[in-house]
Amino acid sequence: MTELTTNNVWMMICTALVFFMHLGFGFLEIGLTRQKNTINILFKNVFIITIGLLLYCLVGFNLMYPGFEDGSWGVFAFNGFGLESPVTSNGALDLSYNTGYTYWTDFLFQGMFAATAATIVSGAVAERIKIGPFMIFTLLYVGLVYPIAGSWKWGGGFLQQLDTPFYDFAGSTLVHSVGGWAAVVAVCLLGARIGKFKDGRIQAIPGHNIPLATAGVFILWLGWFGFNGGSVLSADPGATSLTLVTTCLSAAAGGVISAMVSAIKFKNLDITMFLNGILGGLVAITAGADKMSPTDAIIIGSIGGVIIVFAVSAIDRIRLDDPVGAIAVHLVCGIWGTLAVGIFGELAGWDQFISQLIGIGSYALICLISSYIILFSLKKLIGIRVSEREELEGLDGIEHGMDAYPDFRMNEH
């Protein structure tokens, strides 16, 4: 009983830390975009976590953990609507759900992860997507796509049933690339912001509050203690402490290397590249944080830092407009981190590397197809992009009728 209580308390602390990450996402997004769209971005972020929890309660949890029958394909199953109170025959709370934590804690911890995928998309489509279609997309992607895809690994589906199971400890692929693939589709269908690509040249559109963006990254780093630390699914001192060490070292290496490579490539010390390097290191280590040595973590984070610099540049060159670097951070570094499980650490080996490739390909397929169907349908039926006038004036006044900084206005046109 004491062990269960200790484990459960740790899991609840980690749940709170993952919840806190949504503030970090909000700060990062508004800091890297223009002030005239601040309310719009905050509204989307608040909507994502609130509706995400409700959807995960109603359908998501039982889609993601359906209890696949023996011999099933492990692709889709559903365990019914809503949550069932886990009680024994005499009506007492059933504490035998598992050895690490209670049923309710499991739901809440996993529910915090569910909304993250849509938050990743929110940053990539900032400043030009209509709020209504984005909300519909969130309902479908968080409510259906994410949990079905998650069941393939974490729910005991076909990727877990491979001879060498696909491995993703805390979600480099299951969370980050699920959001990243959808972000690619959304950015392609939306097009770039007005003024981003002019006369064949890439034009920088600076964010309005870099201090807020910096605060957002540090909040996200702190939240990752819960994101990765809680994924141990117990308070085991050895496993949790190693996981937190590898997480921090990868983040630090990603930031330092990204800043150095960026300085060499662009001849300036770019704080936004430094920040995204930290995030790239965090995303990269997430797939194998519990299986890596400190040295492995530094190498993985360092490579993630290099990837960030060149991925951001490449995305600009192919004329995809991602205001916050979400695709480079969450998709590209998510893929790298997932592959790294087969290259470094306890699981390294050719069979594991092949399983990692199968997992990446499987998630790419479901995410690209489902997000394209949802967003293309919305584009044809009701439109997904605001008008030129609305974009130039800012979405805060047009869609929300308010200003984030009513006593401090700047001419951003």
Sequence and secondary structure as in RCSB ss.txt:
>XXXX:A:sequence
MTELTTNNVWMMICTALVFFMHLGFGFLEIGLTRQKNTINILFKNVFIITIGLLLYCLVGFNLMYPGFEDGSWGV
FAFNGFGLESPVTSNGALDLSYNTGYTYWTDFLFQGMFAATAATIVSGAVAERIKIGPFMIFTLLYVGLVYPIAG
SWKWGGGFLQQLDTPFYDFAGSTLVHSVGGWAAVVAVCLLGARIGKFKDGRIQAIPGHNIPLATAGVFILWLGWF
GFNGGSVLSADPGATSLTLVTTCLSAAAGGVISAMVSAIKFKNLDITMFLNGILGGLVAITAGADKMSPTDAIII
GSIGGVIIVFAVSAIDRIRLDDPVGAIAVHLVCGIWGTLAVGIFGELAGWDQFISQLIGIGSYALICLISSYIIL
FSLKKLIGIRVSEREELEGLDGIEHGMDAYPDFRMNEH
>XXXX:A:secstr
 HHHHHHHHHHHHHHHHHHHHHHHHHHHHHHTS GGGHHHHHHHHHHHHHHHHHHIIIIIHHHHS    TTS SS
     SS    B TTS B TTS SS  HHHHHHHHHHHHTHHHHHHHHHTTTTB HHHHHHHHHHIIIIIHHHHH
HTTTTS TTTTSSS    SS IIIIIIHHHHHHHHHHHHH   TTSEETTEE     S HHHHHHHHHHHHHHHH
HHHHGGG S  HHHHHHHHHHHHHHHHHHHHHHHHHHHHHHSS  HHHHHHHHHHHHHHHTTTTTT  HHHHHHH
HHHHHHHHHHHHHHHHHTT   TT HIIIIIIHHHHHHHHTTTSSTT SHHHHHHHHHHHHHHHHHHHHHHHHHH
HHHHHHT SB  HHHHHH HIIIIIS  SSTT      
